[in-house]
Amino acid sequence: MKTSFFQNSLRILLGSLMVMAGIGHLTTQRKEFLAQVPGWLPHDAAFMDFVVLSSGIVEIALGLAMVFWVKHKIKAGIALAIFYILIFPGNISQYTNGIDAFGLDTDQKRLIRLFFQPVLVLWALWATDALKYLLNRNKNY
């Protein structure tokens, strides 16, 4: 699938942002990411830390796939979109429990952030041409 220069640029940007976020999970933003762990998961500190660390590793892997796995960019885009959907409960938990993290210190800011998750899903799908693939997969894309 041939994607445009703009799509490729946004794919690489999104992948790079994912790598940076993943590194944040493992280093300086670890506490902030702990605030994202949904309250319905076990509150064991070691388990919560495992969730943050493992999701950071997944973010790095997905980010690198978005940047470098060009031959399989559609798969990378779909995988990243699924990841964004899977972590959405953490954003909902932060909103419903009024948890301050990443400068989201009001309910309004936390609520607004919820509307950006679908944007990220669409970004991952569009920038890799996965959106077109999924919409046309029965038409011999």
Buried (B, 14 or more C-beta within 10 A) or exposed (E): EEBEEEBBEBBBBBBBBBBEBBBBBBEEBBEBBBBBBBEEEEEEEEEBBEBBBEBBEBBBBBBBBBBEBBEEBBBBBBBBBEBBEEBBBBBBBBBBEEBEBBEBEEEEEBEEBEEEBEEBBEBBBBBBBBBBBBEEEEEEE
